Amino acid sequence: MIERRGGSERRSQPDRRAGRDRRRDCEREIARQLPDEFAQAGGDPAHRIAGLVNRHWPHEELPARSELTQQLLPILQDLLAPGTPVTDEHRERCESAVLDWVDQQ
C-alpha cells in the first residue's frame, strides 16, 4: 500500500519488504550465473571477474565493486584449470558472497 503525504509517496512496511525480497532474488540469480559466465569469458581472471561485476552492478561505487571482485576471485580461480566443470558449490559460494556483499551496501 502506498500512502501520500505532502506530495510524496511512502510505501508500507510489507511493500518495502517485498521489494527487498525481489531484489535479493534477482541478486541470487545473478550470483548463481557468475561461475558459468566466468568460465565462458576469456582473459585475465581478475579482469574477467571485474568485467562481470561491472556489468551486473554498474551503479555501485568502484570501491564496492572492487571489494566484490576480490571476494569472488578465490571462489572462481579453480575454474581456470582446463576441463574443470562449474559445480553447484561454485554457484552456492558465489551466491553467499554476493548476498553478503549486497547486505553490506
C-alpha distances in whole Angstrom, upper triangle without the diagonal:
4,7,10,13,16,16,14,10,9,6,6,9,8,7,10,12,11,12,15,16,16,18,21,21,22,25,26,27,29,30,32,33,35,38,39,38,40,43,43,43,47,48,48,45,44,43,42,39,39,38,36,34,34,33,30,29,30,28,29,31,35,36,33,34,37,36,34,38,40,38,38,42,43,41,42,46,47,46,49,51,52,51,49,46,42,41,38,39,39,35,34,36,34,31,31,33,30,27,29,29,26,25,27,26
4,7,10,13,12,10,6,6,5,6,10,10,8,10,13,13,13,16,18,18,19,21,23,23,25,27,28,29,31,33,34,35,39,39,39,41,44,44,43,46,48,48,45,43,43,42,39,38,38,35,33,33,32,29,28,29,26,27,30,34,34,32,33,36,36,34,37,39,38,38,42,43,41,42,46,48,47,49,52,53,52,50,47,43,43,40,41,40,37,36,37,35,32,32,33,30,28,29,29,26,25,27,25
4,6,10,10,8,6,5,6,7,11,13,11,12,16,16,16,19,21,21,22,24,26,26,28,30,31,32,34,36,37,38,42,43,42,44,47,47,46,49,50,50,48,46,45,44,42,40,40,38,36,35,35,32,30,31,28,29,31,35,36,33,35,38,37,36,39,42,40,41,44,46,44,45,49,51,49,52,55,56,55,53,50,47,46,43,44,43,40,39,40,38,35,35,36,33,30,31,31,28,27,29,27
4,7,6,6,5,6,9,11,14,16,14,15,19,19,18,21,23,23,24,27,28,28,30,32,33,34,36,38,39,40,44,44,43,45,48,48,47,50,51,51,49,47,46,45,43,41,41,39,37,36,35,33,31,31,28,30,32,35,36,34,35,39,38,37,41,43,41,42,46,48,46,47,50,52,51,53,57,58,57,55,52,49,48,45,46,45,42,41,42,40,37,37,38,34,32,33,33,29,29,30,28
4,6,5,6,7,11,12,16,18,17,17,20,21,20,22,25,25,26,28,30,30,32,34,36,36,38,40,41,42,45,46,45,47,50,50,49,52,52,52,50,48,47,46,44,42,42,40,38,37,37,34,32,32,29,30,32,35,36,34,36,39,39,38,41,43,42,43,46,48,47,48,51,54,53,55,58,59,59,56,54,50,50,47,48,47,43,43,43,41,38,38,38,36,33,34,33,30,29,30,28
4,6,8,10,14,16,19,21,20,20,23,24,23,25,28,28,28,31,33,33,34,36,38,38,39,42,43,43,47,48,46,48,51,51,50,53,53,53,51,49,48,47,45,43,43,42,39,38,38,36,33,33,30,31,32,36,37,35,37,40,40,39,42,44,44,45,48,50,49,50,53,55,54,56,60,61,61,58,56,52,52,50,50,49,46,45,45,43,40,41,40,37,35,36,35,32,31,32,29
4,7,10,13,16,19,21,19,19,23,23,22,24,27,26,26,29,31,31,32,35,36,36,38,40,41,41,45,46,44,46,49,49,48,50,51,51,49,47,46,45,43,41,41,39,37,36,35,33,31,31,27,29,31,34,36,34,35,39,39,38,41,43,42,43,46,49,47,48,51,54,52,54,58,59,59,56,54,50,50,48,48,47,44,44,44,42,39,39,39,36,34,35,34,31,30,31,29
4,7,10,13,16,18,16,15,19,20,18,20,23,23,23,26,28,27,28,31,32,32,34,37,37,38,42,43,41,43,46,46,45,47,48,48,46,43,42,42,40,38,37,36,34,32,32,30,28,28,24,26,27,31,32,30,32,35,35,34,37,40,39,39,43,45,44,44,48,50,49,51,54,56,55,53,51,47,47,44,45,43,40,40,40,38,35,36,36,32,30,32,31,27,27,28,25
4,7,10,13,15,12,12,16,16,15,17,20,20,20,23,25,24,26,28,30,30,32,34,35,36,39,40,39,41,44,44,43,46,47,46,44,42,41,41,38,37,36,35,32,31,31,29,27,27,24,25,27,31,32,30,31,34,34,33,36,38,37,38,41,43,42,42,46,48,47,49,52,53,53,51,48,45,44,42,42,41,38,37,38,36,33,33,33,30,28,30,29,25,25,26,24
4,7,9,12,10,9,13,14,13,15,18,18,19,21,23,23,24,27,28,29,30,33,34,35,38,39,38,40,43,43,43,45,46,46,44,41,41,40,37,36,36,34,31,31,31,28,26,27,24,24,26,30,31,28,30,33,33,32,35,37,35,36,40,42,40,41,44,47,46,48,51,52,52,49,47,43,43,40,40,39,36,35,36,34,31,31,31,29,26,27,27,23,22,24,22
4,7,8,6,6,10,11,10,12,15,15,16,18,20,20,22,24,25,26,28,30,31,32,36,37,36,38,41,41,41,44,45,44,42,40,40,38,36,35,35,32,30,30,29,26,25,26,23,24,26,30,30,28,29,32,31,30,33,35,34,34,38,40,38,39,42,44,43,46,49,50,49,47,44,40,40,37,37,37,33,32,33,31,28,29,29,26,24,25,25,21,21,23,21
4,6,5,6,9,10,11,13,14,16,17,18,20,21,23,24,26,27,29,31,32,33,37,38,37,39,42,42,42,45,46,46,43,41,41,40,37,36,37,34,32,32,32,28,27,28,26,26,28,32,32,29,31,34,33,31,35,37,34,35,39,40,38,40,43,45,44,47,50,51,50,47,45,41,40,37,37,37,34,32,33,32,28,28,30,27,24,25,26,22,21,23,22
4,5,5,6,9,10,11,12,14,15,16,18,20,21,22,24,26,27,29,31,32,35,36,36,37,40,41,41,44,45,44,41,40,40,39,36,35,35,33,30,31,31,27,26,28,25,25,27,31,31,28,29,32,31,29,33,34,32,33,37,38,36,37,41,42,42,45,47,49,48,45,43,39,37,34,35,34,31,30,31,29,26,26,27,25,21,22,23,20,18,21,20
4,6,5,6,9,10,10,12,14,15,16,18,20,21,23,24,25,27,29,30,33,34,34,36,39,39,40,43,44,44,41,39,40,38,35,35,35,32,30,31,30,27,26,28,26,26,29,32,32,28,30,33,31,29,33,34,32,32,36,37,35,36,40,41,41,44,46,48,46,43,41,37,36,32,33,33,30,28,29,28,25,25,26,24,21,22,24,20,19,22,21
4,5,5,6,9,10,11,12,14,15,17,18,20,21,23,24,26,28,29,32,33,33,35,37,38,38,41,42,42,40,38,38,36,33,33,33,30,28,29,28,25,23,25,23,24,27,30,30,27,28,31,30,28,31,34,31,32,35,37,34,36,39,41,40,42,45,46,45,43,40,36,35,32,33,33,29,28,29,28,24,25,26,23,20,22,23,19,18,21,20
4,5,5,6,9,10,11,12,14,15,17,18,20,21,22,24,26,27,30,32,31,33,36,36,36,39,40,40,37,35,35,34,31,30,31,28,26,26,26,22,21,23,20,20,23,27,27,24,25,28,27,25,29,30,28,29,33,34,32,33,37,39,38,40,43,45,44,41,39,35,34,31,31,31,28,26,27,26,22,22,23,21,18,19,20,16,15,18,17
4,5,5,6,9,10,10,12,14,15,16,18,20,21,22,25,26,29,30,30,32,34,35,35,39,40,39,36,35,35,33,30,30,30,28,25,26,26,22,21,24,22,21,24,27,27,24,25,28,26,24,28,29,27,27,31,32,30,32,35,37,36,39,41,43,42,39,36,33,31,28,29,28,25,24,25,24,20,20,21,19,16,18,19,15,14,17,17
4,5,5,6,9,10,10,12,14,15,17,19,20,21,23,25,28,29,28,30,33,34,34,37,39,38,36,34,34,33,30,30,30,27,25,26,25,21,21,23,21,22,25,28,28,25,25,29,27,25,28,30,28,28,31,32,30,31,35,36,35,38,41,42,41,38,35,31,30,27,28,28,24,23,25,23,20,20,22,19,16,19,20,16,16,19,18
4,5,5,6,9,10,11,12,14,16,17,18,20,22,23,26,27,27,28,31,32,32,35,36,36,33,32,32,30,27,27,27,24,22,23,22,18,17,20,18,18,22,25,25,22,22,26,25,23,26,28,26,26,29,31,29,30,33,35,34,36,39,40,40,37,34,31,30,27,28,27,24,23,24,22,19,20,21,18,15,18,18,14,14,17,16
4,5,5,6,9,10,10,12,14,15,16,18,20,21,24,26,25,27,30,30,30,33,35,34,31,30,30,28,25,25,25,22,20,21,21,17,16,19,17,17,20,23,23,19,20,23,22,20,23,25,23,23,27,28,26,27,31,32,32,34,37,38,38,35,32,29,28,25,25,24,21,20,21,19,16,16,17,15,12,14,14,11,10,14,13
4,5,5,6,9,10,10,12,14,15,16,19,20,23,24,24,26,28,29,30,33,34,34,31,30,30,28,25,26,26,23,21,23,22,18,17,20,19,19,22,25,25,21,22,25,23,21,24,26,23,23,27,28,25,26,30,31,30,33,36,37,36,33,30,27,25,22,23,23,19,18,20,18,15,15,17,15,12,14,15,12,12,16,15
4,5,5,6,9,10,11,12,14,16,17,19,22,23,22,24,27,27,28,31,33,33,30,29,29,27,24,25,24,21,19,21,19,16,16,19,18,18,22,24,25,21,21,24,23,21,23,26,23,23,26,28,25,26,30,31,30,32,35,36,35,32,30,26,25,22,23,23,19,19,20,18,15,17,18,15,13,16,16,13,14,17,16
4,5,5,6,9,10,11,12,14,16,17,20,21,20,22,25,26,26,29,30,30,27,26,26,24,21,21,21,18,16,17,16,13,12,15,14,14,18,20,21,18,17,21,20,17,20,22,20,20,23,25,23,24,27,29,28,30,33,34,34,31,28,25,24,22,22,21,18,18,19,16,13,15,15,12,10,13,13,10,11,14,13
4,5,5,6,9,10,10,12,14,15,18,20,20,21,24,25,25,28,30,29,26,25,25,23,20,21,21,18,16,18,17,14,13,17,16,15,19,21,21,17,17,20,19,16,19,21,18,18,22,23,20,21,25,27,26,28,31,33,32,29,26,23,22,19,19,18,15,14,15,14,10,11,13,10,7,11,11,8,9,13,12
4,6,5,6,9,10,11,13,15,17,18,18,20,23,23,24,28,29,29,26,26,26,24,21,22,22,18,17,19,18,14,15,18,18,18,21,23,24,20,19,22,21,18,20,23,20,19,22,24,21,21,25,26,25,28,30,31,30,27,25,21,20,17,18,18,14,14,16,14,10,12,14,11,10,13,14,12,13,16,16
4,5,5,6,9,10,11,13,16,16,16,18,21,21,22,25,27,27,24,24,23,21,19,19,19,15,14,16,14,11,12,15,15,16,19,21,22,18,17,20,20,17,18,21,19,18,21,23,20,20,24,25,24,26,29,30,29,27,24,20,20,18,19,18,14,15,16,13,11,13,14,11,10,14,14,11,14,16,16
4,5,5,6,9,10,11,14,15,15,16,19,20,20,23,25,24,22,21,21,19,16,16,16,13,12,14,13,9,10,13,14,13,17,18,19,15,14,17,16,13,15,18,15,14,18,20,17,18,21,23,22,24,27,28,28,25,23,19,19,16,17,15,12,12,13,10,8,10,11,7,7,11,10,8,11,13,13
4,6,5,6,9,10,13,14,15,16,18,20,20,24,25,25,22,21,22,19,17,18,18,15,14,16,15,12,13,17,17,17,20,21,21,18,16,19,18,14,16,18,16,14,18,19,16,16,20,21,20,23,26,27,26,23,20,17,16,13,14,13,9,9,11,9,6,8,10,8,7,11,11,10,12,15,15
4,5,5,6,9,12,12,12,15,17,17,18,22,24,24,21,21,22,19,16,18,17,14,14,16,14,11,13,17,18,18,21,22,23,20,18,20,20,16,17,20,18,15,19,20,17,17,20,21,19,22,25,26,24,22,19,15,15,13,15,13,10,11,13,10,8,11,13,10,10,14,15,13,16,18,18
4,6,5,6,10,11,10,12,15,15,16,19,21,21,18,18,18,15,13,14,14,10,10,13,11,8,10,13,15,15,18,19,20,17,15,17,17,13,14,17,15,13,16,18,15,15,18,20,18,20,23,24,23,21,19,15,15,14,15,13,10,12,13,9,8,12,12,9,10,14,13,12,15,17,17
4,5,5,8,10,10,11,14,15,16,19,20,20,17,16,17,14,12,14,14,10,10,13,12,9,11,15,16,15,18,18,19,16,14,16,15,11,12,14,12,10,13,15,12,12,16,17,16,18,21,22,22,19,17,13,13,12,12,10,7,8,9,6,5,8,8,6,8,11,11,11,14,16,16
4,6,7,8,10,11,13,14,16,19,21,21,18,18,19,16,14,16,16,12,13,16,15,12,15,18,20,19,22,22,22,19,17,19,18,14,15,17,15,12,15,15,12,12,16,16,14,18,20,21,20,17,14,10,10,8,10,8,4,7,9,6,6,9,10,9,11,14,14,14,17,19,19
4,6,6,6,9,10,11,12,16,18,19,16,17,17,14,12,15,14,10,12,15,13,11,14,17,19,19,22,22,23,20,17,19,19,15,15,17,16,13,15,16,13,12,15,16,14,16,19,19,18,16,13,10,11,10,12,10,7,10,11,9,9,13,13,11,13,16,16,16,19,21,21
4,5,5,6,8,10,10,14,15,16,13,13,14,10,8,11,11,7,9,12,11,10,12,15,18,17,20,19,20,17,14,16,16,12,11,14,13,9,11,13,10,9,12,14,11,14,17,18,17,15,13,10,12,12,12,9,7,10,10,7,9,12,11,10,13,15,15,15,18,20,19
4,5,5,6,9,10,13,15,15,12,13,14,11,9,13,13,10,12,15,14,13,16,19,21,21,23,21,22,20,17,17,17,14,13,15,13,9,11,12,9,7,10,10,8,11,13,14,14,11,10,6,8,9,10,6,6,10,10,8,10,13,12,12,15,17,17,18,21,22,22
4,5,5,6,9,12,15,16,13,15,15,12,11,15,14,11,14,16,15,14,17,20,23,22,25,24,24,22,19,20,20,17,16,18,17,13,14,15,12,10,13,13,9,12,14,14,13,11,9,6,9,11,12,9,9,12,13,11,13,16,16,15,18,20,20,20,23,25,25
4,5,5,6,10,12,14,12,13,13,9,9,12,10,8,11,13,11,11,15,17,20,20,22,21,22,20,17,18,19,16,14,17,16,13,13,16,13,11,13,14,11,12,15,15,15,14,12,10,13,14,15,12,11,15,15,12,14,17,16,15,18,20,19,20,23,24,24
4,5,5,8,10,11,8,10,10,6,7,10,9,8,11,13,12,13,15,17,21,20,22,20,21,19,16,16,17,14,12,14,14,10,10,12,11,8,10,11,8,9,12,13,14,12,12,10,13,14,15,11,11,15,14,11,14,17,15,15,18,20,19,20,23,24,23
4,6,8,10,12,10,13,13,9,10,14,13,11,14,17,16,16,19,21,24,24,25,23,24,23,20,20,20,18,15,17,17,13,12,14,12,8,10,10,6,7,10,10,10,9,9,8,11,14,14,11,12,16,15,13,16,19,18,18,21,23,22,23,26,27,27
4,7,10,12,11,14,13,10,11,14,13,11,15,17,15,16,19,21,24,24,26,24,26,24,21,21,22,19,17,19,19,16,15,17,16,12,13,14,10,10,13,12,12,12,11,10,14,16,18,14,15,18,18,16,18,21,20,20,23,25,24,25,28,29,28
4,7,9,9,11,10,6,9,11,9,9,13,14,13,15,17,18,22,22,23,21,23,22,18,18,20,18,15,17,18,15,14,17,16,12,13,14,11,11,14,13,14,14,14,13,17,19,19,16,16,20,19,16,19,22,20,19,23,24,23,24,27,28,27
4,7,8,11,9,7,10,12,11,12,15,16,15,17,20,20,24,24,25,22,24,23,20,19,21,19,16,18,19,16,15,17,17,13,13,15,12,10,13,13,15,15,16,15,19,22,22,18,19,23,21,19,22,24,22,22,25,27,25,26,30,30,29
4,6,9,7,6,10,11,10,12,15,16,16,18,20,20,24,23,24,21,22,22,19,18,20,19,15,17,19,16,14,16,17,14,13,15,13,10,13,14,16,17,18,18,21,24,23,20,21,24,22,20,23,25,23,22,26,27,25,26,30,29,29
4,6,5,6,9,10,10,12,14,15,16,18,20,20,23,22,22,19,20,20,17,15,17,17,13,14,16,14,11,14,15,12,11,13,12,10,13,14,17,17,19,18,21,23,22,19,20,23,21,19,22,24,21,21,25,25,23,25,28,27,27
4,5,5,6,9,10,11,12,14,15,17,18,19,22,21,21,18,18,18,15,13,15,14,10,11,13,10,7,10,11,8,7,10,10,8,12,14,16,15,16,15,18,20,19,15,17,19,17,15,19,20,17,18,21,22,20,22,25,24,24
4,5,5,6,8,10,11,12,14,15,16,17,20,18,18,15,15,15,12,10,12,11,7,8,11,9,7,10,12,10,9,13,13,11,15,17,20,18,19,18,20,22,20,17,18,20,17,15,18,19,16,16,20,20,18,20,23,22,22
4,5,5,6,9,10,10,12,14,15,15,18,17,17,14,15,16,12,11,13,13,9,11,14,12,10,14,15,12,12,15,14,13,17,18,21,19,20,19,22,23,22,19,19,22,20,17,20,21,18,18,21,22,19,21,24,23,22
4,6,5,6,9,10,11,12,14,15,18,18,18,16,17,17,13,12,15,13,9,12,13,11,10,13,13,10,11,14,12,11,15,16,18,17,17,16,18,20,20,16,16,19,17,15,17,19,17,16,20,21,19,20,24,23,22
4,5,5,6,8,10,11,12,13,16,15,16,14,14,13,10,10,11,9,6,9,10,7,7,11,11,9,10,13,12,12,16,18,19,17,17,15,17,18,18,14,14,16,14,11,14,16,13,13,16,17,15,17,20,19,19
4,5,5,6,8,10,10,11,14,13,13,10,12,11,8,7,10,9,6,9,11,9,9,13,14,12,13,17,16,15,19,21,23,21,21,19,21,22,21,17,17,19,17,14,16,18,15,13,17,18,15,16,20,19,18
4,5,5,6,9,10,10,13,13,14,12,14,14,10,11,13,12,9,13,14,12,12,16,16,14,15,18,16,16,20,21,22,21,21,19,21,22,22,18,18,20,19,15,17,20,17,15,19,20,17,18,21,21,19
4,5,5,6,8,10,13,13,15,13,15,14,10,11,13,10,9,12,13,11,12,15,14,12,14,17,15,16,19,20,21,20,19,16,18,19,19,15,15,17,16,12,14,17,14,12,16,17,15,15,19,19,18
4,5,5,6,7,10,10,11,10,12,10,6,8,10,7,7,10,11,9,11,15,14,13,15,18,17,18,22,23,24,22,21,18,20,20,19,16,15,17,15,12,13,15,12,10,13,15,12,12,16,16,14
4,6,5,5,8,8,10,9,11,10,7,9,12,10,9,13,14,13,14,18,18,16,18,21,20,20,24,25,27,25,24,21,23,23,23,20,19,21,19,16,17,18,16,13,16,17,14,14,18,18,15
4,6,6,9,11,13,12,15,14,10,13,15,13,12,16,16,15,16,20,19,17,19,22,20,21,24,25,26,24,23,21,23,23,23,20,18,20,20,16,17,19,17,14,17,19,16,15,19,19,17
4,6,9,10,13,13,15,13,10,13,14,11,12,15,15,14,16,19,18,17,19,22,20,21,25,26,26,24,23,20,21,20,21,18,16,18,17,13,14,16,14,11,13,16,13,12,16,17,15
4,6,6,9,10,12,10,7,11,12,10,11,15,15,14,16,19,18,18,21,24,22,23,27,28,29,27,25,22,23,23,23,20,18,19,18,14,14,16,14,11,13,14,12,10,14,14,12
4,6,8,9,12,11,8,12,14,12,13,16,17,16,18,22,21,20,23,26,24,25,29,30,31,29,28,25,27,26,26,23,21,23,22,18,18,20,18,14,16,18,15,13,17,17,14
4,7,9,12,10,9,13,14,13,15,18,18,18,21,24,23,23,26,29,27,28,32,33,34,32,31,28,29,28,28,25,23,24,23,20,19,21,18,15,16,18,14,12,16,15,12
4,6,8,6,6,10,11,11,12,15,15,16,18,21,21,21,24,27,26,27,31,33,33,31,30,27,28,27,26,23,22,22,21,18,18,18,16,13,14,15,11,10,13,12,9
4,6,5,6,9,10,11,13,15,16,17,19,22,22,22,24,28,27,28,31,34,35,32,32,29,30,29,28,25,24,25,23,20,20,20,17,15,17,16,13,12,15,13,10
4,5,5,6,9,10,10,12,14,15,16,20,21,20,22,25,25,25,29,31,33,30,30,28,29,29,27,24,24,25,22,19,20,21,17,15,18,17,14,14,17,15,12
4,5,5,6,9,10,11,12,14,15,18,19,20,21,25,25,25,29,31,33,30,31,28,29,28,27,24,24,24,21,19,20,19,16,15,17,16,12,13,15,13,11
4,5,5,6,9,10,11,13,14,17,18,19,20,24,24,25,28,30,32,29,29,26,26,26,24,21,21,21,18,16,17,16,13,11,13,12,8,10,12,9,8
4,5,5,6,9,10,11,12,15,16,16,18,21,21,22,25,27,29,26,26,23,24,24,22,19,19,19,17,14,15,16,12,11,13,13,9,11,14,12,10
4,5,5,6,9,10,11,14,15,15,16,20,20,20,24,26,28,26,26,23,24,24,23,20,20,20,18,15,17,17,13,12,15,15,11,13,16,14,13
4,5,5,6,9,10,12,14,15,16,19,20,21,24,27,28,25,25,23,23,23,21,18,19,19,16,13,15,14,11,10,13,12,8,11,13,11,11
4,5,5,6,9,11,11,12,14,17,18,19,22,25,26,23,22,19,20,20,18,15,15,15,13,10,12,11,8,7,10,10,7,9,12,11,11
4,5,5,6,9,10,10,12,15,15,16,19,22,23,21,21,18,19,20,18,15,15,16,13,11,13,14,10,10,13,13,10,13,16,15,14
4,6,5,8,10,10,11,15,16,16,19,22,24,21,22,19,20,20,18,15,16,17,13,12,15,14,10,11,15,13,11,14,17,15,16
4,6,7,8,10,11,14,15,16,19,22,23,20,20,18,18,18,15,13,14,13,10,9,11,10,7,9,12,10,9,12,14,13,14
4,6,5,6,9,11,12,13,16,19,20,17,17,14,15,15,13,10,11,12,9,7,10,10,7,8,12,12,10,13,16,15,16
4,5,5,6,9,10,11,14,17,18,16,16,14,16,17,14,11,13,14,11,10,13,14,11,12,16,15,14,17,19,19,19
4,6,5,8,10,11,13,17,18,15,16,14,15,16,13,10,13,14,10,10,14,13,11,13,16,16,15,18,20,20,21
4,6,7,9,11,13,16,16,13,13,11,11,12,9,7,9,10,7,7,11,11,9,11,14,14,14,17,19,19,21
4,6,6,8,10,13,14,11,11,9,11,12,11,7,10,12,9,8,12,13,12,13,16,17,16,19,21,21,22
4,5,6,8,11,13,10,12,11,13,15,13,10,13,15,12,12,16,16,15,16,20,20,19,22,24,24,25
4,5,6,9,10,7,9,9,11,14,12,9,13,15,13,13,17,17,16,18,21,21,21,24,26,26,27
4,5,8,8,5,7,7,10,13,12,9,12,15,13,13,16,18,17,18,21,22,22,24,26,27,28
4,6,9,7,10,11,13,16,16,13,15,18,16,16,19,21,19,20,24,24,24,26,29,29,29
4,6,6,9,11,14,17,16,14,17,20,18,18,22,23,22,23,26,27,27,29,32,32,33
4,6,9,11,14,18,18,16,18,21,21,20,23,25,24,25,29,30,29,31,34,34,35
4,6,10,12,16,16,15,17,20,20,20,23,25,24,25,28,29,29,31,34,35,35
4,7,9,13,13,11,14,17,16,16,19,21,21,22,25,26,26,28,31,31,32
4,6,10,11,10,12,14,15,15,17,19,20,21,23,25,25,27,29,30,31
4,7,8,6,8,11,12,11,14,16,16,17,20,21,22,23,25,27,28
4,5,5,7,9,10,11,13,14,16,17,19,20,21,23,25,26,28
4,5,5,6,8,10,10,12,14,15,16,18,20,21,22,24,26
4,5,5,6,8,10,10,12,14,15,16,18,20,21,23,24
4,6,5,6,9,10,11,12,14,15,16,18,20,21,23
4,6,5,6,9,10,10,12,14,15,16,18,20,21
4,5,5,6,9,10,10,12,14,15,16,18,20
4,5,5,6,9,10,11,12,14,15,17,19
4,5,5,6,8,10,10,12,14,15,17
4,6,5,6,8,10,10,12,14,15
4,6,5,6,8,10,11,12,15
4,6,5,6,9,10,11,13
4,5,5,6,9,10,11
4,5,5,6,9,10
4,6,5,6,9
4,5,5,7
4,5,5
4,6
4
